[in-house]
Amino acid sequence: MNPVDILLWGVLPYVTIAILVAGTIWRYRYDKFGWTTRSSELYESRLLRIGSPLFHFGILVVVIGHVIGLVIPKSLTDAVGLSQEAYHVQALLLGGIAGFCTLVGVGILIYRRRTTGPVFMATTRNDKAMYVVLVAAIVVGLATTLLGAAGGEEHNYRLSVAPWFRSLFVLQPDIAAMAHSGLTFQLHTLIGMLLFAIWPFTRLVHAFTAPIGYLFRPYVVYRSRTGGPASRRPRRGWERV
């Protein structure tokens, strides 16, 4: 077996996982106050209100699509009656639309950072490097979606990338499956591993603390200090002691 393939598809994934886990723990212990997106909404909000929802909702659908495509085996979708052609159609529609929305959203956010003076001044080299890797992952991911929708065994990641991905979690990486996948799938995987390796050290780390509990918190009840049925009418003068 090619030593390069062993390094890329048998060793590098575990190095990435180790960096992701250790880096996240380190960031949480030593940089809790920096665990934030460093919001710049006060500087500019019009473009942010457009780009941020496009990016976040798009990336959410992309992540769900990756989980379904990589974790659920082809045999299971075949068993429930979902044909390969139908799977490709929904992958092209949902994946293509979500990927396009994500790309447009991040494009608006980058344009906003570059053209809004205070926002650009608050942009670090770390942010710029993160945006380069993120955009590269999105662009190559869109290319793999289009190629996968084209059909054919050579473009079917469910027969190559997905088995390799699942094999990582049983500590028996199927290196041959990944080595024989298409070039765009390999490139997308490598960029994805790079993105996860730098994740704990960038503003992307805020995704691990999404305020999900906010959706289920009880309502905050506001009561007026003046007026209302339970309040007392104010008295004139001094109160009697």
C-alpha positions, 0 to 999 in steps of 0.5 A: 500500500502506498505510504502516502495513502497511509499517511493521508487516510490512515494517520492524518484523520486521527491527528486532526481529531486529536488537535480538534479535541485537545485544542478545544479543551485548551481554548476553553480552559485558557481563553474562555473570554475569547470564546466568541465571534467578536461581534461587529454588529455595532459597526454595520448591520445591514449586510450582516442581516443578509449574509449571516442567516444565509451562511448559518442556515445554509451551513446547517443544512450542509452539515445535516447532509454530510451526516446523512451521506457519510453515516447512513450506509447505501444498503439502508437507503436501498432497504427503505426503497430510496433508489440511487437516482432519487438519492442523487436528485435530492442530494443535488437539490438540497446540497446544491441549494444549501451550498450555494446559499452558504457560499453567497452568505460567506461572500457577503460577510467577507465583502462586508469585512473588506469594505466596512472600515471598522470591521476590517480593522477588527479582522485579524490574520487568523480570521483571514486564514480561516476565511480562505480555508472555509471558502475553499471547503465550500467551493470544492464541496459544491464541486463534489456535489455536482460530480456526485449528482452526475452519477457513476461509480467513480463519483459515488462517494457513498461507495468510497468516502462514506465507508472510509469515514465510518471505518475511522470510528472502529479504528480500522480505516479503509484506506483503499476505499479513500485512495480510489475515490475521485480527486475532488473528494480527496481534496475536499476531505483534506481541506475539511480536515485542515478546517477542523484542525484550525477550528479550535483556534479561530472564531469558528469555535463558537459553534460548540456553544450555540445557545440551544437552551435559549429555545426552551427557556421559560418566558420572561415576564415583565411587570410595570412598576407603575399601574396595573391591577396589582399595584398601589396608587402612589400617595402624596407627601411623606409616608407615615412611619 
